[in-house]
Amino acid sequence: MLNERIRKLRLERNLSQVDLAKRLNVTKQSVSNWENDNIQPSIEMLVKLSETFSVSTDYLLGRDDRRYLEITGLSDEEVSHIQVVVEDLRSKAK
């Protein structure tokens, strides 16, 4: 599950394995090994991955399917606009 989530999140952000490796200060081989389920990232790296992708470690580990948006620094008005868009998307998905 972890390997699939890392790959999915990386691809959603249009990052290559090299791009992600640079962001995390690891080798491309490390990213490849995680995605191919050859090795698991360390706890420290799991935290870095969650911060990089703005998801919880529980999401990465498949314990929680909720996803979050980082809105720190946005005004109350900007947050309200985002909430309206999210609610609109949810209503269309039903």
NORMOGI-V203901 format. One line per field, one symbol per residue. ss: DSSP state (H for helix, E for strand, L for the rest). psi: psi as a letter, one per 20 degrees, with the letter a starting at -180 (. if undefined). burial: I if it has 9 or more other C-alpha atoms within 8 Angstrom, else O. Layout:
ss->???
psi->???
burial->???
//
This chain:
ss->LHHHHHHHHHHHLLLLHHHHHHHHLLLHHHHHHHHLLLLLLLHHHHHHHHHHHLLLHHHHLLLLLLLLLLLLLLLHHHHHHHHHHHHHHHHHHL
psi->gghhgggghghhjlprhggggghilrqhhggghghjkhrqqrgghgggghggilrqhhghijipjqqqpojpiqrhgggggghggghggghhi.
burial->OIIOIIIOIIIOOOIOIIOIIIOIOIIIOIIIIIIOOOOOOOOOIIIIIIIOOIIIIOIIIIOOOOOOOOOOOOOOOOIOOOOOOOOOOOOOOO
//
